[in-house]
Amino acid sequence: MALYLLVFGVCLLVIGAVMLVLVTSSTPRYRTEPKDLLALFDKALNSQVSESEWNAMIGYPIRHNEYLDSIRRRAAHLMEQHGRRWMVAQGKPLLNQEGQAELQALRDHLSAHTALHQQ
């Protein structure tokens, strides 16, 4: 009987500890910031971004900032219009020449907006 109570107590303690951890922990949140988009655009302009990295950042909406979401949507539109997904595996740029120029302009606009917003 003592062994039964000991096992029951240990199981109750472990289950209680797991429940306490689950109740007190929260879901991790990731917030895309302007610096994250600028870094992604720089990597894309230097042909150092993978397609999966691009899709991970550009493929999901940014709900906490409408301006950043409009930049994200514009970048997604650039990929639809000028994207060359099949060339990334060969080390070529993600976008064609026209897309690279538009992405550079979008990057410069975001950089200027961020600098102005920080002042």
MODELLER restraints for C-alpha pairs under 7 A, 6 or more apart:
rsr = mdl.restraints
at = mdl.atoms
rsr.add(forms.Gaussian(group=physical.xy_distance, feature=features.Distance(at['CA:32:A'], at['CA:62:A']), mean=6.77, stdev=0.5))
rsr.add(forms.Gaussian(group=physical.xy_distance, feature=features.Distance(at['CA:34:A'], at['CA:114:A']), mean=6.96, stdev=0.5))
rsr.add(forms.Gaussian(group=physical.xy_distance, feature=features.Distance(at['CA:38:A'], at['CA:107:A']), mean=6.33, stdev=0.5))
rsr.add(forms.Gaussian(group=physical.xy_distance, feature=features.Distance(at['CA:41:A'], at['CA:107:A']), mean=6.38, stdev=0.5))
rsr.add(forms.Gaussian(group=physical.xy_distance, feature=features.Distance(at['CA:43:A'], at['CA:49:A']), mean=5.23, stdev=0.5))
rsr.add(forms.Gaussian(group=physical.xy_distance, feature=features.Distance(at['CA:44:A'], at['CA:94:A']), mean=6.48, stdev=0.5))
rsr.add(forms.Gaussian(group=physical.xy_distance, feature=features.Distance(at['CA:45:A'], at['CA:100:A']), mean=6.49, stdev=0.5))
rsr.add(forms.Gaussian(group=physical.xy_distance, feature=features.Distance(at['CA:47:A'], at['CA:91:A']), mean=6.86, stdev=0.5))
rsr.add(forms.Gaussian(group=physical.xy_distance, feature=features.Distance(at['CA:47:A'], at['CA:92:A']), mean=6.35, stdev=0.5))
rsr.add(forms.Gaussian(group=physical.xy_distance, feature=features.Distance(at['CA:47:A'], at['CA:93:A']), mean=4.73, stdev=0.5))
rsr.add(forms.Gaussian(group=physical.xy_distance, feature=features.Distance(at['CA:47:A'], at['CA:94:A']), mean=6.59, stdev=0.5))
rsr.add(forms.Gaussian(group=physical.xy_distance, feature=features.Distance(at['CA:50:A'], at['CA:88:A']), mean=6.88, stdev=0.5))
rsr.add(forms.Gaussian(group=physical.xy_distance, feature=features.Distance(at['CA:51:A'], at['CA:85:A']), mean=6.91, stdev=0.5))
rsr.add(forms.Gaussian(group=physical.xy_distance, feature=features.Distance(at['CA:58:A'], at['CA:72:A']), mean=5.65, stdev=0.5))
rsr.add(forms.Gaussian(group=physical.xy_distance, feature=features.Distance(at['CA:58:A'], at['CA:76:A']), mean=6.21, stdev=0.5))
rsr.add(forms.Gaussian(group=physical.xy_distance, feature=features.Distance(at['CA:61:A'], at['CA:69:A']), mean=6.22, stdev=0.5))
rsr.add(forms.Gaussian(group=physical.xy_distance, feature=features.Distance(at['CA:62:A'], at['CA:68:A']), mean=6.70, stdev=0.5))
rsr.add(forms.Gaussian(group=physical.xy_distance, feature=features.Distance(at['CA:62:A'], at['CA:69:A']), mean=4.97, stdev=0.5))
rsr.add(forms.Gaussian(group=physical.xy_distance, feature=features.Distance(at['CA:78:A'], at['CA:99:A']), mean=6.20, stdev=0.5))
rsr.add(forms.Gaussian(group=physical.xy_distance, feature=features.Distance(at['CA:79:A'], at['CA:95:A']), mean=6.82, stdev=0.5))
rsr.add(forms.Gaussian(group=physical.xy_distance, feature=features.Distance(at['CA:82:A'], at['CA:95:A']), mean=5.44, stdev=0.5))
rsr.add(forms.Gaussian(group=physical.xy_distance, feature=features.Distance(at['CA:82:A'], at['CA:96:A']), mean=5.68, stdev=0.5))
rsr.add(forms.Gaussian(group=physical.xy_distance, feature=features.Distance(at['CA:82:A'], at['CA:99:A']), mean=5.16, stdev=0.5))
rsr.add(forms.Gaussian(group=physical.xy_distance, feature=features.Distance(at['CA:83:A'], at['CA:94:A']), mean=5.97, stdev=0.5))
rsr.add(forms.Gaussian(group=physical.xy_distance, feature=features.Distance(at['CA:83:A'], at['CA:95:A']), mean=4.54, stdev=0.5))
rsr.add(forms.Gaussian(group=physical.xy_distance, feature=features.Distance(at['CA:83:A'], at['CA:96:A']), mean=6.56, stdev=0.5))
rsr.add(forms.Gaussian(group=physical.xy_distance, feature=features.Distance(at['CA:84:A'], at['CA:94:A']), mean=5.47, stdev=0.5))
rsr.add(forms.Gaussian(group=physical.xy_distance, feature=features.Distance(at['CA:84:A'], at['CA:95:A']), mean=5.49, stdev=0.5))
rsr.add(forms.Gaussian(group=physical.xy_distance, feature=features.Distance(at['CA:84:A'], at['CA:96:A']), mean=6.74, stdev=0.5))
rsr.add(forms.Gaussian(group=physical.xy_distance, feature=features.Distance(at['CA:85:A'], at['CA:94:A']), mean=6.13, stdev=0.5))
rsr.add(forms.Gaussian(group=physical.xy_distance, feature=features.Distance(at['CA:87:A'], at['CA:93:A']), mean=6.91, stdev=0.5))
rsr.add(forms.Gaussian(group=physical.xy_distance, feature=features.Distance(at['CA:87:A'], at['CA:94:A']), mean=6.87, stdev=0.5))
rsr.add(forms.Gaussian(group=physical.xy_distance, feature=features.Distance(at['CA:88:A'], at['CA:94:A']), mean=5.70, stdev=0.5))
